[in-house]
Amino acid sequence: MIVNHTIDVTLDSILCIDHEDKKKLDKYIDISLEGNPKYIITSSKSEIINDKVLRFEQYDIIFNKILQEIAPNFNNLDYFGITGTNGKTTSAFYLNQLIGEENLFVGTIDDEKKYFFTKEKILTTPKLFNIVKLISLQNKKIKSVSLEVSSHALEQNRLGNLKFLISGFTNLSQDHLDYHGSLKNYLHAKSKLFQKGVSEKFVYIDSSDSKKIVEISNIDSYSIGTKESNDVRLINYDDKKIQFSIDGIKVECELSLSGPKYIENFLLAFSMAYYSDQYNLNDLISSSENLTNPPGRFEAITLENKTVVVDYAHTPVAIKETIKYAKSRYNNVTVVLGAGGDRDKSKRLKMGEATINADYVIITNDNPRSEDPIEISKNILEGIPLNKNADVILDRKEAIYKGVERLKDNEVLLILGKGHEKVQEIQNELLPFDDIKIAKEALELKS
């Protein structure tokens, strides 16, 4: 069996591995040799001399040939990549549905069972080897892949020399500054997707940040907005229908979607499919009628006029927009949220500030990881005014039950931050936890 991580090395497996830091590379090879693999294929950067270690000057070429053995067609597929702070999952999920059954979705909401072939932690954007393995395991014909592309993946060159037919940019706001250091660096990492040799062209939601991306990019691009100058121009929309023009052609689609940015996410997905030049406009219009939101993205659960919405919003901008959207539809909005531990601490106060339009806020645990949950909650509370109706209930289940208990007709409880996730990470232990399941239990108990 061919593997691509030290954690997957077993007796007689073949490990393909490389790293830009040769000291780390040799460290990983030493660890892997303890697992008694058949061979280790690596680059000439390694200084380890061992009969099982095969070093190649042109490792990238060898590795690509191995990938072609795993999935011979992977280089011939059409790849669609979407990056941005918020909206990647929803846009890629819509795109997957618009394109049809011959498209493979790869992203945040993937069931970890799909990755049974590795013990690696599943990331928003898997590395190229794992994507190729996924392609090889499909029991249906695959012509294209819709892929969420994170800034980490771009910065770490996780996708190697993968070429995108067309890419998309949603937006940029504060997140991952613990990794990137600044918003400028964060934007620069995102911009790597929109360069020659990586993507042929791209579509973007018009904004000040996307204009910066366009300035950095050296490929053709198409804008989405409300101005006459936009390539895709939103004309009008309501809860059931959207009107827009694309390349001067007026389009009308019926939609059954919801969420604070579903219009932008839909237009990005539709435009990427259209500008890829692979799909008929009328077919895309027809497919639009059947689109659904991804799991954990403004997912509503209603019982006896009591509504709970589970959403992945975990950045200040996403939290504020989700609350604003809910306020336009419900009389009263209660919010349950926390912040991830061992991640960007500077955004926590802003997360608290983002709840300004909520009627009641419950601060709870998200995924505290190795951090003290009390300290995380204090960081969020610093952004909430003293006169705000707010509580701290660190037990997330108890917090959800408290939120549901308060619900009256035409009110909503927003459970933010974890969305589709099925576990909660506390002190490096993964514990079963499903916001949607807990919300249903609480609603049934209340009824």
C-alpha positions as CSV (number, residue, x, y, z in Angstrom):
1,M,0.0,0.0,0.0
2,I,1.3,3.5,-0.9
3,V,1.0,6.1,1.9
4,N,1.9,9.7,2.3
5,H,2.2,10.3,6.0
6,T,4.4,8.7,8.7
7,I,1.3,7.9,10.8
8,D,0.0,5.6,8.1
9,V,3.3,3.6,7.7
10,T,2.8,-0.2,8.3
11,L,4.7,-3.3,7.6
12,D,5.6,-3.5,3.8
13,S,3.9,-0.1,3.0
14,I,5.6,2.3,0.6
15,L,5.9,5.9,1.9
16,C,6.2,8.8,-0.4
17,I,7.5,11.8,1.5
18,D,9.2,15.2,1.0
19,H,9.6,18.4,3.0
20,E,11.3,21.7,2.3
21,D,13.2,21.5,5.6
22,K,15.6,18.6,5.2
23,K,16.1,18.2,9.0
24,K,12.4,17.7,9.4
25,L,12.4,15.4,6.4
26,D,15.0,13.1,7.9
27,K,13.2,13.2,11.3
28,Y,10.0,11.9,9.6
29,I,12.0,9.3,7.7
30,D,13.6,8.0,10.9
31,I,10.2,7.8,12.5
32,S,8.8,6.0,9.5
33,L,11.6,3.4,9.4
34,E,10.5,2.3,12.8
35,G,7.3,1.1,11.2
36,N,9.3,-1.2,8.9
37,P,8.0,0.0,5.5
38,K,8.9,-1.8,2.3
39,Y,10.4,1.4,0.8
40,I,10.5,5.2,1.5
41,I,10.5,7.3,-1.7
42,T,11.9,10.8,-1.0
43,S,13.9,13.6,-2.5
44,S,17.6,14.0,-2.7
45,K,17.4,16.5,0.2
46,S,17.4,13.6,2.6
47,E,20.8,12.6,4.0
48,I,19.7,9.2,5.3
49,I,21.5,6.2,3.9
50,N,19.4,3.1,4.1
51,D,18.5,0.3,1.7
52,K,14.8,1.1,2.2
53,V,15.2,4.8,1.4
54,L,15.1,5.7,-2.3
55,R,16.2,9.2,-3.0
56,F,15.4,11.0,-6.2
57,E,16.7,14.3,-7.7
58,Q,13.3,14.7,-9.5
59,Y,11.1,13.6,-6.7
60,D,8.1,15.7,-7.9
61,I,8.1,13.8,-11.3
62,I,8.3,10.4,-9.5
63,F,5.5,11.4,-7.1
64,N,3.3,12.6,-9.9
65,K,3.7,9.3,-11.7
66,I,2.7,7.5,-8.5
67,L,-0.4,9.6,-8.3
68,Q,-1.3,8.7,-11.9
69,E,-1.0,5.1,-11.0
70,I,-3.4,5.6,-8.1
71,A,-5.9,7.6,-10.2
72,P,-4.9,7.7,-13.9
73,N,-7.4,10.4,-14.8
74,F,-6.8,12.8,-12.0
75,N,-4.8,15.2,-14.2
76,N,-7.5,15.2,-16.8
77,L,-10.3,16.4,-14.5
78,D,-11.7,19.9,-14.3
79,Y,-10.9,21.5,-10.9
80,F,-13.0,24.3,-9.4
81,G,-11.4,26.0,-6.4
82,I,-13.0,28.5,-4.0
83,T,-11.3,30.5,-1.4
84,G,-12.2,33.3,1.0
85,T,-12.9,33.7,4.7
86,N,-16.6,33.0,4.7
87,G,-18.8,31.2,2.2
88,K,-16.3,28.6,0.8
89,T,-18.3,25.6,1.8
90,T,-21.7,26.9,0.8
91,S,-20.5,28.1,-2.6
92,A,-18.6,24.9,-3.4
93,F,-21.7,22.9,-2.2
94,Y,-24.0,24.9,-4.6
95,L,-21.5,24.5,-7.4
96,N,-21.4,20.7,-6.8
97,Q,-25.2,20.5,-7.2
98,L,-25.3,22.8,-10.2
99,I,-22.7,20.8,-12.1
100,G,-24.3,17.4,-11.4
101,E,-23.4,13.9,-10.3
102,E,-20.1,13.7,-12.2
103,N,-18.6,16.4,-9.8
104,L,-16.9,15.4,-6.6
105,F,-17.2,17.8,-3.6
106,V,-14.2,18.1,-1.3
107,G,-14.5,20.4,1.7
108,T,-15.2,21.1,5.3
109,I,-18.4,19.1,5.6
110,D,-16.9,15.9,4.2
111,D,-17.7,12.8,6.3
112,E,-14.4,11.6,7.8
113,K,-15.4,8.1,6.8
114,K,-14.5,9.1,3.2
115,Y,-10.9,9.2,4.4
116,F,-10.8,5.7,5.9
117,F,-7.5,5.2,4.1
118,T,-5.6,7.5,6.4
119,K,-5.2,8.3,10.1
120,E,-4.3,11.9,9.3
121,K,-6.4,14.7,10.7
122,I,-8.9,15.8,7.9
123,L,-8.3,19.4,6.9
124,T,-10.5,21.9,5.1
125,T,-8.3,21.3,2.1
126,P,-6.8,17.9,2.0
127,K,-3.3,17.5,0.5
128,L,-3.1,16.4,-3.1
129,F,-2.3,12.7,-2.3
130,N,-5.6,12.4,-0.3
131,I,-7.6,14.1,-3.0
132,V,-6.2,11.7,-5.6
133,K,-7.1,8.7,-3.3
134,L,-10.6,10.1,-3.0
135,I,-10.9,10.3,-6.8
136,S,-9.6,6.7,-7.2
137,L,-12.2,5.4,-4.7
138,Q,-15.3,6.8,-6.4
139,N,-17.7,4.2,-7.7
140,K,-19.1,6.7,-10.3
141,K,-17.6,8.5,-13.2
142,I,-15.9,11.8,-12.2
143,K,-15.3,14.6,-14.6
144,S,-14.7,17.5,-12.2
145,V,-13.9,18.4,-8.5
146,S,-15.3,21.3,-6.5
147,L,-12.7,22.1,-3.9
148,E,-12.6,24.5,-0.9
149,V,-9.1,26.0,-0.9
150,S,-7.9,27.3,2.4
151,S,-5.2,30.0,2.9
152,H,-3.2,27.4,4.9
153,A,-3.3,25.0,1.9
154,L,-2.1,27.7,-0.4
155,E,0.7,28.9,1.9
156,Q,1.9,25.3,2.5
157,N,1.6,24.3,-1.2
158,R,-0.6,21.4,-0.1
159,L,-2.1,21.0,-3.6
160,G,1.3,20.8,-5.4
161,N,1.0,21.5,-9.1
162,L,-2.8,21.0,-9.3
163,K,-4.3,23.2,-12.0
164,F,-7.7,24.8,-11.7
165,L,-10.0,25.4,-14.7
166,I,-11.6,28.3,-12.8
167,S,-11.5,29.6,-9.2
168,G,-13.7,31.8,-7.0
169,F,-13.1,34.4,-4.3
170,T,-15.8,35.1,-1.7
171,N,-14.6,37.7,0.8
172,L,-11.9,38.5,3.4
173,S,-12.3,39.3,7.1
174,Q,-10.3,38.6,10.2
175,D,-9.5,34.9,10.8
176,H,-6.3,32.8,11.1
177,L,-4.1,35.8,12.1
178,D,-2.4,33.5,14.6
179,Y,-1.0,31.8,11.5
180,H,-0.7,34.6,8.9
181,G,0.3,37.4,11.3
182,S,-1.7,40.1,9.5
183,L,-4.6,40.7,7.2
184,K,-2.2,41.7,4.4
185,N,-0.4,38.3,4.7
186,Y,-3.7,36.6,4.8
187,L,-4.9,38.2,1.6
188,H,-1.6,37.5,-0.1
189,A,-1.9,33.8,0.8
190,K,-5.4,33.8,-0.8
191,S,-4.2,35.5,-3.9
192,K,-1.9,32.6,-4.7
193,L,-4.9,30.8,-6.1
194,F,-5.4,33.4,-8.8
195,Q,-2.1,33.2,-10.6
196,K,-1.0,31.8,-14.0
197,G,-0.1,28.2,-13.8
198,V,-2.6,27.7,-10.9
199,S,-5.9,28.9,-12.3
200,E,-6.9,29.8,-15.8
201,K,-9.4,32.5,-14.7
202,F,-11.5,33.4,-11.7
203,V,-14.7,35.0,-10.5
204,Y,-15.1,37.2,-7.4
205,I,-17.6,39.0,-5.3
206,D,-16.9,42.7,-5.8
207,S,-15.4,44.4,-2.8
208,S,-12.3,46.4,-1.8
209,D,-10.5,43.2,-0.9
210,S,-11.3,41.5,-4.2
211,K,-10.1,44.6,-6.0
212,K,-6.7,44.1,-4.3
213,I,-6.8,40.4,-5.4
214,V,-7.4,41.5,-9.0
215,E,-4.4,43.9,-8.8
216,I,-2.2,41.1,-7.6
217,S,-3.5,38.5,-10.1
218,N,-2.3,38.0,-13.6
219,I,-5.2,36.0,-15.1
220,D,-8.7,37.0,-16.5
221,S,-11.4,37.7,-13.9
222,Y,-15.1,38.3,-13.7
223,S,-16.9,40.4,-11.1
224,I,-20.2,39.9,-9.3
225,G,-22.1,42.9,-7.9
226,T,-24.9,45.4,-8.3
227,K,-23.2,47.9,-10.6
228,E,-23.6,48.2,-14.4
229,S,-19.9,47.6,-14.7
230,N,-20.1,44.1,-13.1
231,D,-19.9,41.1,-15.4
232,V,-22.6,39.4,-13.3
233,R,-25.1,42.0,-12.0
234,L,-27.7,41.3,-9.4
235,I,-31.0,42.9,-10.4
236,N,-33.5,41.8,-7.9
237,Y,-34.3,38.9,-5.5
238,D,-36.7,37.7,-2.8
239,D,-37.0,34.5,-0.8
240,K,-38.1,32.5,-3.8
241,K,-36.6,34.1,-6.9
242,I,-33.5,35.9,-8.1
243,Q,-33.0,38.0,-11.2
244,F,-29.5,38.8,-12.5
245,S,-27.6,39.4,-15.8
246,I,-24.5,37.5,-16.9
247,D,-22.6,38.7,-19.9
248,G,-25.6,40.9,-20.7
249,I,-28.0,37.9,-20.6
250,K,-30.9,38.4,-18.2
251,V,-31.4,35.3,-16.0
252,E,-34.2,34.4,-13.6
253,C,-33.9,31.5,-11.2
254,E,-36.2,30.0,-8.6
255,L,-34.4,29.3,-5.3
256,S,-35.3,27.6,-2.0
257,L,-32.3,28.7,0.0
258,S,-31.7,30.7,3.2
259,G,-28.8,32.4,5.0
260,P,-27.1,35.7,5.3
261,K,-25.0,35.4,2.1
262,Y,-26.8,32.8,0.1
263,I,-27.4,35.2,-2.8
264,E,-23.6,36.0,-3.1
265,N,-22.7,32.3,-2.7
266,F,-25.2,31.2,-5.3
267,L,-24.1,33.8,-7.8
268,L,-20.4,32.8,-7.3
269,A,-21.2,29.1,-7.9
270,F,-23.4,29.8,-10.9
271,S,-20.9,32.2,-12.5
272,M,-18.0,29.8,-12.0
273,A,-20.0,27.0,-13.7
274,Y,-21.0,29.4,-16.5
275,Y,-17.6,31.0,-17.1
276,S,-15.9,27.5,-17.1
277,D,-17.5,27.2,-20.6
278,Q,-18.4,23.6,-19.8
279,Y,-22.1,23.9,-19.0
280,N,-25.2,25.1,-20.8
281,L,-26.9,28.2,-19.3
282,N,-30.4,26.7,-19.4
283,D,-29.2,23.6,-17.7
284,L,-27.7,25.7,-14.9
285,I,-30.9,27.6,-14.5
286,S,-32.9,24.4,-14.3
287,S,-30.5,22.9,-11.7
288,S,-30.8,26.0,-9.5
289,E,-34.3,25.2,-8.5
290,N,-33.2,22.1,-6.6
291,L,-30.3,23.6,-4.7
292,T,-30.1,23.0,-0.9
293,N,-27.9,24.4,1.8
294,P,-25.0,22.3,3.1
295,P,-25.4,20.7,6.5
296,G,-24.8,23.1,9.4
297,R,-25.1,26.2,7.2
298,F,-28.2,28.1,8.5
299,E,-29.8,24.8,9.1
300,A,-33.2,25.4,10.7
301,I,-35.1,23.0,13.0
302,T,-38.6,24.0,13.8
303,L,-41.1,22.4,16.2
304,E,-44.4,23.9,17.2
305,N,-43.4,27.4,15.9
306,K,-40.1,27.3,17.9
307,T,-37.1,27.6,15.6
308,V,-33.4,26.8,16.2
309,V,-30.8,27.5,13.5
310,V,-27.4,25.9,13.5
311,D,-24.7,27.7,11.6
312,Y,-20.9,27.5,11.3
313,A,-20.4,31.3,11.7
314,H,-17.3,31.7,13.7
315,T,-15.7,34.9,12.5
316,P,-16.8,38.4,13.7
317,V,-18.2,39.3,10.3
318,A,-20.1,36.0,9.8
319,I,-21.6,36.3,13.3
320,K,-22.8,39.8,12.8
321,E,-24.3,39.0,9.4
322,T,-26.0,35.9,10.6
323,I,-27.6,37.7,13.5
324,K,-28.7,40.6,11.2
325,Y,-30.3,38.1,8.8
326,A,-32.1,36.4,11.6
327,K,-33.4,39.7,13.1
328,S,-35.0,40.5,9.8
329,R,-37.1,37.4,10.0
330,Y,-37.8,36.8,13.7
331,N,-39.1,38.9,16.6
332,N,-36.3,37.9,19.0
333,V,-32.8,36.4,18.5
334,T,-31.0,34.4,21.2
335,V,-27.4,33.5,20.4
336,V,-25.2,30.6,21.7
337,L,-21.6,30.9,20.7
338,G,-18.0,30.3,21.8
339,A,-14.5,30.6,20.3
340,G,-12.0,27.9,19.3
341,G,-9.0,27.4,21.6
342,D,-5.4,27.6,20.3
343,R,-6.5,29.8,17.5
344,D,-6.5,33.5,16.7
345,K,-7.2,35.1,20.1
346,S,-7.4,38.7,18.7
347,K,-10.8,38.0,17.1
348,R,-12.6,37.0,20.3
349,L,-13.4,40.5,21.6
350,K,-14.7,41.3,18.1
351,M,-16.8,38.2,18.2
352,G,-18.4,39.6,21.3
353,E,-18.9,42.9,19.6
354,A,-20.5,41.2,16.7
355,T,-23.4,40.1,18.8
356,I,-24.6,43.7,19.2
357,N,-27.9,43.1,17.5
358,A,-28.8,39.9,19.5
359,D,-31.5,40.1,22.2
360,Y,-29.8,37.6,24.5
361,V,-26.3,36.0,24.3
362,I,-25.0,32.8,26.0
363,I,-21.3,32.4,25.9
364,T,-20.3,28.7,25.9
365,N,-17.6,26.3,24.9
366,D,-16.8,25.8,21.2
367,N,-13.6,23.7,20.8
368,P,-11.5,24.9,23.6
369,R,-8.7,22.4,22.8
370,S,-5.9,22.9,25.3
371,E,-7.0,26.4,26.5
372,D,-8.9,27.3,29.7
373,P,-12.6,27.7,28.6
374,I,-13.1,30.4,31.3
375,E,-10.3,32.5,29.8
376,I,-11.8,32.1,26.3
377,S,-15.2,33.2,27.6
378,K,-13.7,36.2,29.3
379,N,-12.0,37.3,26.0
380,I,-15.4,37.2,24.2
381,L,-17.2,39.0,27.1
382,E,-14.8,41.9,26.8
383,G,-16.6,42.8,23.6
384,I,-20.1,42.6,25.0
385,P,-21.5,45.8,26.6
386,L,-22.1,45.6,30.4
387,N,-25.8,46.4,29.9
388,K,-26.2,43.5,27.4
389,N,-28.4,40.6,28.4
390,A,-25.7,37.9,28.5
391,D,-24.7,34.8,30.4
392,V,-21.8,32.3,30.5
393,I,-22.7,28.6,30.5
394,L,-19.6,26.7,29.6
395,D,-21.4,23.3,29.2
396,R,-22.5,23.6,25.5
397,K,-25.4,21.2,25.9
398,E,-26.7,23.1,29.0
399,A,-26.3,26.4,27.0
400,I,-28.4,25.1,24.1
401,Y,-31.1,23.8,26.5
402,K,-31.2,27.2,28.2
403,G,-31.6,28.9,24.8
404,V,-34.4,26.6,23.7
405,E,-36.1,27.0,27.1
406,R,-36.5,30.7,26.4
407,L,-38.0,30.4,23.0
408,K,-41.4,31.7,22.2
409,D,-43.4,31.7,19.0
410,N,-41.7,33.5,16.1
411,E,-38.4,33.7,18.0
412,V,-35.1,32.0,17.0
413,L,-32.1,30.5,18.8
414,L,-28.9,30.7,16.8
415,I,-26.3,28.1,17.7
416,L,-23.1,29.4,16.1
417,G,-19.6,28.2,15.5
418,K,-19.6,24.4,15.0
419,G,-22.3,23.9,12.3
420,H,-21.9,20.4,10.8
421,E,-19.2,19.2,13.3
422,K,-19.9,16.0,15.2
423,V,-17.3,16.3,17.9
424,Q,-16.0,18.8,20.5
425,E,-12.3,19.0,21.2
426,I,-11.5,19.5,24.9
427,Q,-8.0,19.1,26.3
428,N,-7.0,17.3,23.0
429,E,-9.8,14.8,23.4
430,L,-12.4,14.4,20.7
431,L,-15.8,14.0,22.4
432,P,-19.1,13.2,20.5
433,F,-21.1,16.4,20.2
434,D,-23.7,17.4,17.6
435,D,-25.4,20.8,17.8
436,I,-28.2,19.7,15.5
437,K,-28.9,16.5,17.5
438,I,-28.8,18.4,20.9
439,A,-31.1,21.2,19.5
440,K,-33.7,18.6,18.4
441,E,-33.6,16.9,21.8
442,A,-34.1,20.2,23.5
443,L,-37.0,21.2,21.2
444,E,-38.7,17.9,21.7
445,L,-38.4,18.2,25.5
446,K,-39.8,21.7,25.4
447,S,-42.8,20.5,23.4
